[in-house]
Amino acid sequence: RLGLKTSKLGSMIQYLDTIDSTQKVAHQLAQEGCPEGTIVVAEEQTNGRGRLTRHWHSPKFTGIWMSIVLRPKLPPFKAPQFTLITAVAVVQAIEQLCDLQPEIKWPNDILIKGKKVTGILTELQADSDKIHSIIIGIGINVNQTREDFPEELHSVATSIAIENGGKLSRSILIQQILANLEKYYQIYLEKGFAPLKLLWESYAISIGKDIIARTVNEVIAGKAIGISDEGVLKIQDKNGVIHDIYSADIEVGK
Ligand code: BTN
């Protein structure tokens, strides 16, 4: 139905009208042993989930609300890399189809002109040493008008249509994202994260800038100097000390 050009991604497609969360459905399918590359797409989510238990606004017919199940044979600490690879696949798909230059804000936000168009939520079913399934949730604001966003999101969120000055076919965007992701997943399995890390850094707004990282325990201010081979953000504070940031909210300065 989506006219996919991929072989692995989309090998099984669960298409839903209204659902609480595609992420929840994908978790269930993964547990039941669905094939690798299974995707769950919905027209609307009534309880879309964001990072850190936030709500993800997912109105009907306007966005891409999708979850993808992968089964790489890897230890769980590699999982954050999948957020980064997915971000590259989505940024490039938007670039390929629109006259826009989206940027990545570590770890999982894609921004256009400083406002969020995409969030990525990577979750795991794993033992301490082995991933069983990785569930990548992608939420993209595609065709919302400004009025479709709740008032409190106006200063922080936008859609591709608002920035591109016109609507974009969601199924074409899904095709392109899955084609890119399949290609990068293959590169990753063959060559590891290094080639993709360079690509990711070329789209990242935070690298080389002064940032403030708010983790659950502390606030660290300094210059974002890059990401490690594992996808961990490295911040150098004013004393020259380098901090490894695994999970945080980032505020980017000049
Ligand atoms: C974030 O930026 O906090 C991540 C948002 C992820 C939203 C997507 S929409 C499809 C999938 N299903 C969910 O419930 N959440 C993810």
Residues whose N, C-alpha, C, O or C-beta is under 5 A from the ligand:
A	BS01	BTN	S21 T22 Q23 N47 G48 R49 G50 R51 W56 I64 W65 M66 S67 G119 I120 L121 G137 I138 G139
